[in-house]
């Protein structure tokens, strides 16, 4: 597990290592966890932390890898929030809004903390901050997009950026992760209006900072967070 952070959790998860590359304010933590898919790994420790509703949601997922990613992401969020607030991870509660975006409930509901999660392939990313925050991680794959899709989700300025890019695959997923991260900060209403939103390479939207990086070859990560009022 690697950690990008503005502050350090009270107890770093086992195997966590600091990493650079994201512009994060104080009070913000982003964790990256690589999980084993298609291997004989026992998910019981993670599954035991989840609520009844979360276990039911995991059970409805048709593919083992999708269940593993969901369970790992929710367990990692619980451990991160628990470490920050001094709670047992199993005592951390979530509600969901929008397209399933997690929001803290239960004893952490009034903590002033915000959380986000994303996963792709063997990569799970979770984030916590004192301001609205969103993260998105994607595998950079040529077969996952085409110009028709790009024309439906990218603004004219972003299409120009894509056309001039030396690596169109990376350019598309840079635009996409930045948009997804921003939407996850609470802008769920923008989901159907992505083409009207220019975030790459243009200036940050008012009141927000969006930062992104190549997490490793073939994997791109973006984080968006609100600035203090």
MISEMI-100067 format. One record per residue: x, y, z of N, C-alpha, C in turn; residue in three letters. Coordinates in pm, 1 decimal. Example, Ala and Ser with C-alpha at 12.3 -4.5 7.8 and 13.67 -1.06 7.14 Angstrom:
REM MISEMI-100067
(node (1319.0,-569.0,780.0),(1230.0,-450.0,780.0),(1320.0,-330.0,780.0),'ALA');
(node (1285.0,-225.0,708.0),(1367.0,-106.0,714.0),(1290.0,3.0,787.0),'SER');
***
This chain:
REM MISEMI-100067
(node (85.3,-119.5,0.0),(0.0,0.0,0.0),(88.2,123.6,0.0),'UNK');
(node (53.9,221.9,-82.9),(127.3,347.4,-83.8),(36.1,458.8,-37.5),'UNK');
(node (94.8,563.7,17.0),(18.5,671.2,78.6),(64.7,804.6,24.1),'UNK');
(node (-28.7,884.5,-25.0),(-1.8,1024.3,-54.1),(-80.4,1103.5,47.1),'UNK');
(node (-22.7,1202.0,109.1),(-94.3,1261.9,220.8),(-54.5,1406.0,246.8),'UNK');
(node (-150.4,1478.4,308.6),(-120.7,1607.0,364.1),(-92.6,1594.0,511.8),'UNK');
(node (-151.5,1490.0,573.8),(-120.2,1454.5,711.6),(-111.9,1303.5,719.7),'UNK');
(node (-53.0,1252.5,826.1),(-35.8,1109.4,841.3),(-145.5,1051.5,929.3),'UNK');
(node (-207.3,937.8,890.3),(-305.1,875.0,978.8),(-241.0,839.2,1111.9),'UNK');
(node (-324.8,827.7,1215.1),(-272.1,798.0,1347.9),(-192.4,668.0,1347.6),'UNK');
(node (-242.2,567.3,1275.9),(-172.3,440.6,1264.4),(-168.1,403.6,1117.7),'UNK');
(node (-49.1,400.7,1059.1),(-40.2,370.5,916.8),(-74.8,224.2,894.3),'UNK');
(node (-157.6,192.8,791.1),(-191.0,52.8,762.4),(-65.1,-27.9,732.4),'UNK');
(node (-66.2,-157.6,759.9),(51.7,-241.6,736.7),(100.1,-231.2,593.0),'UNK');
(node (231.5,-212.6,576.4),(290.4,-207.3,444.0),(278.4,-73.8,374.5),'UNK');
(node (220.5,25.9,438.6),(202.9,156.2,374.1),(336.1,226.5,357.3),'UNK');
(node (353.7,289.6,240.4),(473.1,367.7,212.6),(431.2,502.4,156.2),'UNK');
(node (503.9,605.8,193.8),(471.9,739.5,143.6),(506.7,749.3,-4.0),'UNK');
(node (425.6,822.4,-79.9),(454.9,847.9,-220.6),(424.5,993.8,-250.3),'UNK');
(node (493.3,1049.6,-347.6),(474.6,1189.5,-385.1),(394.2,1197.1,-514.2),'UNK');
(node (358.1,1318.5,-554.6),(298.6,1336.8,-685.4),(160.1,1397.2,-685.7),'UNK');
(node (93.6,1406.1,-570.1),(-36.3,1469.7,-562.6),(-25.3,1593.7,-475.8),'UNK');
(node (-89.0,1701.0,-520.7),(-89.2,1827.2,-445.7),(-203.4,1821.6,-345.4),'UNK');
(node (-172.2,1782.9,-222.6),(-274.9,1760.9,-121.3),(-260.4,1860.1,-7.3),'UNK');
(node (-371.7,1915.5,41.3),(-365.0,2007.3,155.1),(-352.7,1930.2,286.1),'UNK');
(node (-317.7,2002.8,391.3),(-315.7,1941.7,524.8),(-453.2,1885.6,556.6),'UNK');
(node (-453.9,1770.0,620.7),(-579.2,1706.9,657.0),(-634.4,1612.5,552.3),'UNK');
(node (-557.6,1591.0,445.3),(-602.6,1503.7,336.7),(-511.5,1383.2,325.6),'UNK');
(node (-570.3,1265.5,310.6),(-495.0,1140.8,297.9),(-548.1,1064.6,177.3),'UNK');
(node (-459.2,1015.7,93.1),(-496.5,929.6,-19.6),(-416.1,801.2,-9.7),'UNK');
(node (-484.2,686.8,-3.7),(-419.0,557.0,6.1),(-437.8,478.1,-122.9),'UNK');
(node (-331.3,416.5,-167.0),(-336.7,328.0,-283.9),(-301.6,187.2,-238.3),'UNK');
(node (-389.6,93.1,-269.6),(-370.6,-45.4,-229.5),(-377.1,-134.7,-352.5),'UNK');
(node (-276.5,-218.4,-371.0),(-280.6,-318.5,-477.0),(-333.2,-448.9,-416.6),'UNK');
(node (-436.0,-503.4,-478.3),(-496.8,-624.9,-425.6),(-471.4,-740.5,-521.0),'UNK');
(node (-480.0,-860.2,-468.1),(-459.9,-979.1,-549.0),(-591.5,-1028.7,-605.3),'UNK');
(node (-603.4,-1029.0,-736.7),(-723.3,-1079.8,-801.8),(-692.9,-1216.5,-861.7),'UNK');
(node (-789.8,-1305.2,-854.0),(-771.7,-1437.8,-909.1),(-669.7,-1520.7,-833.7),'UNK');
(node (-644.1,-1483.6,-708.2),(-549.6,-1559.5,-626.5),(-620.9,-1615.2,-504.5),'UNK');
(node (-554.9,-1706.0,-436.9),(-612.3,-1765.5,-316.0),(-588.9,-1675.8,-196.1),'UNK');
(node (-657.2,-1560.6,-189.3),(-643.5,-1469.2,-77.2),(-772.9,-1472.1,2.3),'UNK');
(node (-761.7,-1477.7,132.8),(-878.7,-1485.8,220.1),(-928.6,-1344.7,251.0),'UNK');
(node (-1049.2,-1306.6,201.5),(-1100.7,-1171.5,225.6),(-1176.5,-1158.0,356.6),'UNK');
(node (-1170.8,-1260.2,442.1),(-1255.7,-1261.6,561.9),(-1232.3,-1140.5,650.5),'UNK');
(node (-1104.2,-1102.3,670.8),(-1074.4,-989.3,760.0),(-1139.0,-861.0,709.8),'UNK');
(node (-1140.1,-840.1,577.2),(-1206.3,-722.5,520.9),(-1357.9,-736.1,528.9),'UNK');
(node (-1408.4,-852.1,493.3),(-1553.1,-872.5,489.7),(-1614.9,-856.7,628.1),'UNK');
(node (-1542.4,-896.8,731.6),(-1594.0,-887.4,868.5),(-1617.0,-742.7,912.5),'UNK');
(node (-1550.9,-647.5,847.5),(-1566.0,-507.1,884.5),(-1689.9,-443.4,823.1),'UNK');
(node (-1745.1,-504.6,720.3),(-1853.8,-443.2,645.9),(-1989.0,-459.4,716.2),'UNK');
(node (-2079.0,-367.1,685.3),(-2214.5,-374.7,740.3),(-2294.5,-482.1,666.6),'UNK');
(node (-2411.4,-511.8,718.8),(-2499.5,-609.3,654.3),(-2535.8,-561.5,514.1),'UNK');
(node (-2566.4,-432.7,498.6),(-2602.8,-379.0,367.2),(-2485.7,-387.9,269.6),'UNK');
(node (-2364.8,-359.1,317.9),(-2248.5,-366.6,230.1),(-2220.4,-509.5,186.6),'UNK');
(node (-2238.3,-603.5,278.1),(-2218.0,-744.5,239.9),(-2321.6,-787.5,137.2),'UNK');
(node (-2443.3,-740.2,154.2),(-2547.7,-774.0,57.2),(-2515.4,-712.3,-79.1),'UNK');
(node (-2465.9,-589.3,-78.3),(-2428.0,-525.0,-204.2),(-2314.2,-601.8,-271.0),'UNK');
(node (-2216.4,-644.7,-192.3),(-2105.9,-722.9,-247.4),(-2157.3,-853.9,-307.0),'UNK');
(node (-2250.9,-917.3,-239.0),(-2302.7,-1046.1,-285.7),(-2377.2,-1032.2,-418.1),'UNK');
(node (-2433.1,-913.4,-444.7),(-2506.9,-893.1,-569.9),(-2415.1,-875.1,-689.9),'UNK');
(node (-2287.3,-848.7,-665.9),(-2192.8,-832.6,-776.7),(-2164.7,-969.8,-838.7),'UNK');
(node (-2166.8,-976.2,-969.7),(-2162.6,-1105.2,-1038.9),(-2022.7,-1165.3,-1046.9),'UNK');
(node (-1919.9,-1081.4,-1045.8),(-1783.8,-1131.1,-1066.3),(-1702.8,-1123.9,-936.5),'UNK');
(node (-1624.3,-1226.5,-912.5),(-1542.5,-1232.7,-791.4),(-1450.4,-1111.8,-779.4),'UNK');
(node (-1388.5,-1070.1,-889.7),(-1295.5,-956.8,-885.3),(-1367.6,-828.5,-845.4),'UNK');
(node (-1490.2,-808.3,-895.7),(-1567.6,-689.5,-858.7),(-1599.8,-690.9,-709.0),'UNK');
(node (-1636.4,-809.3,-657.1),(-1663.9,-819.9,-512.7),(-1538.8,-789.3,-431.8),'UNK');
(node (-1424.9,-842.4,-475.0),(-1299.0,-819.9,-401.9),(-1263.9,-671.6,-398.5),'UNK');
(node (-1280.8,-603.7,-510.9),(-1249.8,-460.5,-515.0),(-1341.9,-381.7,-423.1),'UNK');
(node (-1472.2,-410.3,-427.5),(-1567.7,-338.4,-343.9),(-1539.0,-361.0,-196.6),'UNK');
(node (-1519.7,-487.3,-157.7),(-1494.9,-520.3,-17.1),(-1366.0,-454.8,29.8),'UNK');
(node (-1261.3,-461.3,-50.5),(-1133.3,-401.3,-12.0),(-1145.1,-250.6,4.0),'UNK');
(node (-1216.7,-184.0,-87.8),(-1230.9,-39.3,-80.7),(-1306.8,3.1,44.8),'UNK');
(node (-1417.5,-64.0,74.8),(-1495.0,-26.2,192.7),(-1417.9,-56.2,321.5),'UNK');
(node (-1346.5,-168.3,325.1),(-1267.9,-200.0,444.5),(-1155.5,-98.9,463.1),'UNK');
(node (-1090.5,-59.6,354.0),(-982.0,39.1,363.7),(-1035.0,174.0,411.2),'UNK');
(node (-1152.6,214.4,360.7),(-1213.0,339.6,407.6),(-1243.9,332.2,556.9),'UNK');
(node (-1297.2,220.0,601.3),(-1330.6,204.6,743.0),(-1204.9,213.6,829.9),'UNK');
(node (-1098.0,147.8,786.4),(-973.6,153.0,864.9),(-917.5,294.6,868.3),'UNK');
(node (-922.6,364.5,755.5),(-868.8,500.4,749.7),(-947.9,594.7,838.9),'UNK');
(node (-1080.3,589.7,830.5),(-1163.9,675.4,915.2),(-1147.0,636.9,1061.7),'UNK');
(node (-1144.2,507.7,1090.3),(-1126.5,463.1,1227.9),(-996.2,509.6,1287.9),'UNK');
(node (-887.7,499.8,1208.9),(-757.0,545.4,1257.5),(-758.3,694.7,1284.9),'UNK');
(node (-828.0,770.2,1200.2),(-829.4,915.9,1213.4),(-912.4,961.4,1333.1),'UNK');
(node (-1023.1,893.9,1358.8),(-1116.5,937.0,1463.5),(-1109.0,854.0,1591.1),'UNK');
(node (-1024.0,751.5,1593.3),(-1014.6,667.2,1711.3),(-1133.1,575.1,1728.6),'UNK');
(node (-1189.7,530.0,1616.6),(-1302.8,438.3,1620.0),(-1258.8,300.0,1572.2),'UNK');
(node (-1329.7,198.3,1617.5),(-1310.3,66.4,1559.2),(-1361.1,70.4,1414.2),'UNK');
(node (-1286.6,12.9,1320.1),(-1330.7,19.1,1179.9),(-1472.8,-32.3,1158.7),'UNK');
(node (-1511.3,-136.5,1231.0),(-1646.1,-191.5,1214.9),(-1753.9,-96.1,1263.4),'UNK');
(node (-1716.0,3.7,1345.6),(-1813.3,100.3,1396.9),(-1836.8,216.1,1301.4),'UNK');
(node (-1752.5,227.9,1197.9),(-1768.0,334.7,1099.3),(-1885.3,299.5,1008.3),'UNK');
(node (-1973.7,395.6,985.1),(-2092.0,371.7,902.6),(-2091.7,464.8,781.9),'UNK');
(node (-2151.3,416.8,672.2),(-2163.3,496.4,550.7),(-2308.3,499.0,504.1),'UNK');
(node (-2346.3,610.4,444.9),(-2465.0,615.9,361.6),(-2416.4,645.5,220.2),'UNK');
(node (-2501.8,632.9,122.7),(-2461.7,661.2,-15.0),(-2553.9,765.5,-75.1),'UNK');
(node (-2497.4,848.3,-161.2),(-2573.8,951.3,-231.6),(-2533.5,947.0,-378.0),'UNK');
(node (-2611.1,1013.7,-462.3),(-2576.5,1020.7,-604.3),(-2566.7,882.9,-666.3),'UNK');
(node (-2453.5,856.1,-731.0),(-2432.2,728.0,-799.5),(-2365.3,625.0,-708.6),'UNK');
(node (-2392.9,635.4,-578.2),(-2332.4,541.3,-484.2),(-2212.9,599.0,-411.5),'UNK');
(node (-2197.6,731.2,-415.4),(-2085.8,797.1,-347.8),(-2099.6,780.3,-196.5),'UNK');
(node (-1993.9,731.2,-128.0),(-2003.8,709.9,17.0),(-1994.9,840.8,95.5),'UNK');
(node (-2080.2,850.3,196.5),(-2081.5,963.8,288.9),(-2080.9,906.2,429.3),'UNK');
(node (-2004.0,965.8,518.7),(-1994.7,913.8,654.2),(-2126.5,929.3,728.4),'UNK');
(node (-2164.2,823.0,801.9),(-2282.3,825.3,885.6),(-2246.3,779.7,1025.7),'UNK');
(node (-2345.6,742.8,1104.9),(-2320.0,691.4,1239.2),(-2240.8,788.3,1324.9),'UNK');
(node (-2147.5,737.3,1407.9),(-2072.8,823.9,1499.3),(-1979.1,921.9,1428.7),'UNK');
(node (-1951.1,899.6,1299.8),(-1861.6,989.7,1226.2),(-1937.4,1090.9,1141.1),'UNK');
(node (-2071.6,1088.5,1149.5),(-2153.1,1171.9,1060.3),(-2124.3,1320.3,1075.5),'UNK');
(node (-2090.3,1363.2,1195.7),(-2067.8,1506.4,1220.4),(-1920.3,1536.9,1245.0),'UNK');
(node (-1834.0,1451.5,1191.8),(-1689.6,1469.1,1212.2),(-1629.6,1577.2,1123.2),'UNK');
(node (-1703.2,1618.5,1019.2),(-1648.8,1714.6,924.2),(-1555.4,1652.0,821.7),'UNK');
(node (-1548.7,1518.4,819.6),(-1461.7,1449.3,725.3),(-1539.7,1407.0,601.2),'UNK');
(node (-1469.1,1401.7,489.1),(-1525.9,1358.9,362.0),(-1441.5,1244.1,308.1),'UNK');
(node (-1505.1,1150.2,237.3),(-1433.4,1032.5,187.9),(-1465.5,1009.3,41.0),'UNK');
(node (-1378.4,931.7,-23.2),(-1400.7,892.5,-162.3),(-1326.6,762.0,-187.5),'UNK');
(node (-1369.9,688.7,-290.5),(-1304.8,562.4,-324.7),(-1315.5,537.7,-473.9),'UNK');
(node (-1219.0,463.6,-525.9),(-1220.0,425.1,-666.4),(-1138.4,298.0,-681.4),'UNK');
(node (-1168.4,218.0,-783.3),(-1087.2,99.5,-807.5),(-1087.3,64.9,-956.0),'UNK');
(node (-977.7,4.0,-1000.1),(-962.5,-40.7,-1138.3),(-856.4,-149.3,-1140.9),'UNK');
(node (-887.8,-261.9,-1203.5),(-792.1,-371.4,-1205.7),(-754.7,-413.3,-1065.0),'UNK');
(node (-624.8,-420.1,-1037.1),(-577.4,-458.3,-904.1),(-554.8,-337.4,-813.1),'UNK');
(node (-603.1,-221.2,-853.8),(-575.8,-98.3,-779.5),(-701.7,-46.4,-710.7),'UNK');
(node (-689.0,-19.0,-581.9),(-795.1,43.2,-502.8),(-737.5,170.7,-442.7),'UNK');
(node (-810.5,281.2,-455.6),(-767.4,409.3,-399.1),(-879.3,462.5,-310.8),'UNK');
(node (-844.9,503.3,-188.8),(-941.0,565.3,-97.9),(-882.9,696.7,-48.7),'UNK');
(node (-971.6,789.0,-15.7),(-926.8,921.5,25.4),(-1012.5,975.0,137.7),'UNK');
(node (-951.5,1059.0,218.8),(-1019.3,1124.4,331.1),(-967.7,1266.9,340.8),'UNK');
(node (-1058.4,1361.6,365.2),(-1017.1,1500.7,378.7),(-1114.2,1579.6,463.7),'UNK');
(node (-1073.1,1699.8,499.8),(-1158.8,1787.8,578.5),(-1246.1,1875.9,490.2),'UNK');
(node (-1229.4,1864.3,358.4),(-1313.1,1932.3,260.2),(-1364.0,1826.6,161.8),'UNK');
(node (-1471.4,1856.3,86.9),(-1518.2,1759.8,-12.7),(-1403.9,1711.7,-101.7),'UNK');
(node (-1398.1,1581.0,-126.4),(-1285.8,1520.8,-198.3),(-1337.3,1410.1,-290.3),'UNK');
(node (-1269.4,1390.9,-402.0),(-1303.4,1283.1,-493.7),(-1177.3,1225.7,-555.0),'UNK');
(node (-1172.0,1095.1,-572.1),(-1058.3,1030.6,-638.0),(-1110.1,939.7,-748.7),'UNK');
(node (-1028.8,923.7,-852.4),(-1060.0,827.7,-957.9),(-930.9,766.5,-1008.0),'UNK');
(node (-931.4,634.5,-1024.0),(-817.0,562.6,-1079.0),(-867.3,480.7,-1197.4),'UNK');
(node (-790.1,479.5,-1306.3),(-830.4,408.4,-1426.9),(-710.1,338.8,-1489.0),'UNK');
(node (-736.1,224.7,-1551.3),(-636.0,159.2,-1633.5),(-633.8,228.5,-1769.3),'UNK');
(node (-516.3,267.0,-1815.1),(-502.1,336.0,-1943.7),(-497.4,229.4,-2053.2),'UNK');
(node (-611.8,212.2,-2121.4),(-623.7,105.3,-2220.3),(-678.3,161.6,-2351.3),'UNK');
(node (-610.5,130.2,-2460.2),(-652.1,181.3,-2591.1),(-791.3,132.7,-2628.3),'UNK');
(node (-822.3,8.0,-2593.6),(-949.5,-51.7,-2634.7),(-1067.3,-2.5,-2551.5),'UNK');
(node (-1042.2,77.7,-2448.5),(-1149.6,121.2,-2358.9),(-1215.6,251.7,-2403.2),'UNK');
(node (-1166.3,314.3,-2509.3),(-1226.7,439.8,-2554.7),(-1207.9,452.9,-2704.6),'UNK');
(node (-1286.8,541.1,-2765.0),(-1269.1,576.7,-2905.6),(-1313.4,721.3,-2922.9),'UNK');
(node (-1299.7,773.7,-3043.1),(-1331.0,914.5,-3065.8),(-1479.5,943.5,-3047.7),'UNK');
(node (-1564.5,844.8,-3072.8),(-1708.0,866.1,-3051.1),(-1736.4,889.8,-2903.0),'UNK');
(node (-1678.5,805.7,-2816.5),(-1694.7,825.9,-2672.4),(-1634.4,959.5,-2630.5),'UNK');
(node (-1514.7,989.5,-2679.5),(-1449.1,1115.3,-2642.7),(-1535.6,1235.4,-2678.9),'UNK');
(node (-1600.5,1229.9,-2794.2),(-1681.4,1344.1,-2837.9),(-1805.1,1362.3,-2751.2),'UNK');
(node (-1845.1,1257.4,-2678.4),(-1963.3,1266.1,-2592.4),(-1931.5,1308.1,-2449.6),'UNK');
(node (-1805.4,1294.5,-2406.7),(-1772.9,1324.7,-2266.8),(-1668.2,1435.0,-2250.4),'UNK');
(node (-1599.9,1472.7,-2357.8),(-1498.1,1577.1,-2348.3),(-1548.1,1705.8,-2412.9),'UNK');
(node (-1504.1,1817.8,-2357.3),(-1540.1,1947.6,-2411.9),(-1461.2,1973.6,-2539.9),'UNK');
(node (-1501.2,2072.1,-2620.9),(-1423.3,2105.1,-2741.0),(-1276.8,2135.7,-2710.1),'UNK');
(node (-1250.8,2205.9,-2599.6),(-1111.7,2236.0,-2562.9),(-1035.5,2108.8,-2527.0),'UNK');
(node (-1101.6,2015.9,-2461.1),(-1036.5,1889.8,-2426.3),(-1013.6,1802.7,-2549.0),'UNK');
(node (-1105.0,1808.4,-2646.0),(-1083.3,1735.8,-2771.4),(-962.6,1791.4,-2845.4),'UNK');
(node (-942.3,1922.7,-2839.3),(-822.1,1983.1,-2899.1),(-697.2,1933.8,-2826.9),'UNK');
(node (-704.2,1926.3,-2694.9),(-591.9,1875.1,-2615.2),(-561.8,1730.8,-2654.4),'UNK');
(node (-666.7,1651.2,-2669.9),(-650.5,1511.7,-2708.8),(-587.6,1499.2,-2847.1),'UNK');
(node (-632.5,1582.9,-2941.4),(-582.0,1575.8,-3079.5),(-434.3,1609.4,-3087.3),'UNK');
(node (-386.1,1695.1,-2996.6),(-246.1,1736.3,-2999.8),(-154.8,1654.8,-2910.1),'UNK');
(node (-210.4,1553.3,-2843.2),(-131.6,1477.9,-2745.6),(-42.2,1374.8,-2813.9),'UNK');
(node (79.2,1360.6,-2760.6),(170.5,1258.0,-2811.4),(121.5,1118.3,-2775.5),'UNK');
(node (51.3,1105.9,-2663.4),(-3.4,977.7,-2618.4),(-153.8,995.7,-2599.2),'UNK');
(node (-233.9,972.2,-2704.8),(-378.3,996.2,-2693.8),(-445.9,913.6,-2584.3),'UNK');
(node (-400.8,789.7,-2561.9),(-461.8,707.8,-2457.4),(-445.7,773.5,-2321.0),'UNK');
(node (-323.3,814.1,-2289.2),(-299.4,879.5,-2161.2),(-375.7,1011.1,-2152.8),'UNK');
(node (-379.9,1086.5,-2262.7),(-450.7,1214.5,-2262.6),(-599.1,1194.9,-2234.4),'UNK');
(node (-661.4,1093.4,-2297.1),(-803.6,1069.4,-2272.9),(-827.5,1035.5,-2126.1),'UNK');
(node (-747.8,944.3,-2071.8),(-772.0,903.1,-1934.1),(-731.3,1010.8,-1834.3),'UNK');
(node (-641.7,1099.1,-1872.1),(-614.3,1214.2,-1785.6),(-739.2,1302.5,-1777.5),'UNK');
(node (-799.8,1331.1,-1892.9),(-923.8,1410.0,-1893.4),(-1033.5,1339.4,-1814.7),'UNK');
(node (-1047.3,1208.6,-1836.7),(-1156.1,1133.4,-1774.2),(-1140.6,1125.5,-1622.6),'UNK');
(node (-1021.0,1091.8,-1573.8),(-1004.6,1078.8,-1428.9),(-1025.0,1211.8,-1358.8),'UNK');
(node (-980.5,1320.3,-1419.3),(-999.2,1451.2,-1358.0),(-1148.2,1486.6,-1348.4),'UNK');
(node (-1224.9,1452.1,-1452.4),(-1368.1,1478.3,-1447.6),(-1437.4,1391.0,-1343.3),'UNK');
(node (-1405.2,1263.4,-1343.7),(-1466.1,1172.4,-1246.4),(-1434.3,1215.1,-1103.1),'UNK');
(node (-1309.9,1252.1,-1076.2),(-1272.4,1295.5,-941.8),(-1351.6,1419.3,-900.7),'UNK');
(node (-1368.5,1514.2,-992.8),(-1442.4,1636.8,-962.4),(-1589.7,1606.8,-935.9),'UNK');
(node (-1650.4,1521.6,-1018.4),(-1790.7,1484.5,-997.4),(-1809.6,1423.0,-859.3),'UNK');
(node (-1711.0,1344.8,-814.5),(-1722.2,1276.0,-686.1),(-1709.1,1369.4,-565.5),'UNK');
(node (-1674.4,1494.8,-587.0),(-1669.5,1589.3,-475.2),(-1808.9,1636.8,-436.0),'UNK');
(node (-1910.8,1588.8,-505.4),(-2048.1,1629.5,-474.9),(-2120.2,1689.2,-593.0),'UNK');
(node (-2054.1,1690.8,-710.2),(-2114.6,1748.4,-829.7),(-2183.4,1639.7,-912.6),'UNK');
(node (-2268.8,1560.5,-846.6),(-2333.3,1448.7,-915.0),(-2419.5,1494.6,-1031.8),'UNK');
(node (-2473.0,1615.1,-1024.9),(-2558.5,1665.1,-1132.6),(-2485.9,1689.7,-1262.5),'UNK');
(node (-2352.8,1687.9,-1259.1),(-2275.7,1711.8,-1381.5),(-2257.8,1585.2,-1465.0),'UNK');
(node (-2299.3,1471.4,-1412.2),(-2273.6,1343.7,-1479.4),(-2324.1,1344.0,-1622.8),'UNK');
(node (-2438.9,1404.4,-1647.0),(-2497.8,1405.9,-1781.1),(-2456.6,1528.0,-1861.5),'UNK');
(node (-2365.7,1609.0,-1806.7),(-2323.5,1731.0,-1876.9),(-2171.3,1741.3,-1881.9),'UNK');
(node (-2103.5,1626.9,-1892.3),(-1957.2,1627.3,-1888.2),(-1896.2,1705.3,-2004.2),'UNK');
(node (-1963.7,1705.6,-2119.0),(-1908.2,1773.3,-2235.9),(-1901.7,1924.7,-2216.1),'UNK');
(node (-1984.1,1976.4,-2126.4),(-1984.6,2120.7,-2100.2),(-1876.1,2162.0,-2001.3),'UNK');
(node (-1803.2,2064.2,-1948.2),(-1706.1,2090.2,-1841.6),(-1563.7,2073.1,-1894.7),'UNK');
(node (-1484.7,2177.9,-1886.2),(-1344.3,2170.9,-1928.5),(-1255.2,2173.0,-1805.0),'UNK');
(node (-1183.2,2062.2,-1781.7),(-1093.7,2052.7,-1665.9),(-950.2,2021.3,-1706.1),'UNK');
(node (-926.4,1986.9,-1832.5),(-792.3,1952.6,-1879.8),(-770.6,2018.9,-2014.1),'UNK');
(node (-662.5,2090.8,-2035.1),(-561.4,2122.1,-1933.0),(-590.1,2252.5,-1862.4),'UNK');
(node (-714.1,2300.2,-1874.7),(-749.9,2434.0,-1830.2),(-738.0,2458.4,-1682.0),'UNK');
(node (-776.1,2578.1,-1636.8),(-763.3,2614.1,-1495.0),(-857.4,2532.0,-1408.3),'UNK');
(node (-825.3,2526.1,-1279.7),(-911.6,2456.1,-1184.9),(-1046.5,2526.9,-1173.9),'UNK');
(node (-1154.1,2451.7,-1152.1),(-1282.6,2517.0,-1128.5),(-1278.5,2598.2,-999.2),'UNK');
(node (-1363.6,2698.8,-991.7),(-1363.6,2787.4,-875.8),(-1380.7,2709.0,-746.4),'UNK');
(node (-1291.0,2733.8,-650.4),(-1301.9,2672.1,-519.4),(-1247.4,2531.9,-509.4),'UNK');
(node (-1184.5,2481.7,-616.0),(-1134.7,2343.8,-615.9),(-993.9,2336.1,-673.9),'UNK');
(node (-922.3,2232.2,-633.9),(-793.6,2196.6,-693.1),(-802.6,2053.5,-741.9),'UNK');
(node (-762.3,2031.6,-867.0),(-758.5,1895.9,-923.3),(-613.9,1864.5,-958.4),'UNK');
(node (-565.9,1753.2,-909.3),(-428.5,1711.2,-935.0),(-430.5,1567.2,-983.8),'UNK');
(node (-337.5,1533.0,-1071.9),(-336.5,1397.1,-1125.7),(-193.7,1353.0,-1151.2),'UNK');
(node (-176.0,1222.2,-1165.1),(-43.3,1166.6,-1189.2),(-56.2,1026.6,-1248.3),'UNK');
(node (51.1,984.8,-1314.4),(63.1,845.0,-1354.0),(100.3,767.5,-1228.2),'UNK');
(node (11.0,677.6,-1186.5),(36.1,601.4,-1065.0),(146.4,499.0,-1088.8),'UNK');
(node (138.6,433.6,-1201.4),(244.1,346.9,-1252.8),(212.0,327.9,-1400.5),'UNK');
(node (298.5,262.4,-1474.7),(275.3,245.7,-1617.9),(138.1,183.1,-1641.9),'UNK');
(node (55.3,252.2,-1720.5),(-76.0,199.7,-1752.7),(-184.4,226.7,-1651.3),'UNK');
(node (-157.3,309.1,-1550.7),(-256.3,340.7,-1447.4),(-250.8,490.5,-1418.8),'UNK');
(node (-366.2,558.0,-1424.7),(-370.3,702.5,-1398.8),(-464.8,732.6,-1282.4),'UNK');
(node (-424.4,829.6,-1200.1),(-495.5,866.8,-1078.0),(-518.7,1016.6,-1075.8),'UNK');
(node (-639.6,1056.7,-1035.6),(-669.8,1199.2,-1016.9),(-738.0,1217.6,-882.7),'UNK');
(node (-713.8,1333.7,-823.4),(-777.0,1369.8,-696.5),(-826.1,1513.1,-706.4),'UNK');
(node (-949.3,1537.7,-666.9),(-1006.0,1671.5,-661.9),(-1047.4,1702.1,-519.1),'UNK');
(node (-1018.3,1820.8,-472.6),(-1059.9,1859.1,-337.4),(-1098.7,2005.7,-334.0),'UNK');
(node (-1196.0,2035.2,-248.9),(-1242.0,2172.5,-232.8),(-1142.5,2250.7,-149.0),'UNK');
(node (-1133.2,2380.3,-176.4),(-1052.9,2469.8,-94.6),(-1136.8,2516.3,24.2),'UNK');
(node (-1071.9,2544.2,137.6),(-1148.0,2594.4,252.5),(-1223.6,2721.3,215.7),'UNK');
(node (-1342.6,2735.4,270.1),(-1424.4,2853.3,240.6),(-1357.1,2978.6,293.8),'UNK');
***
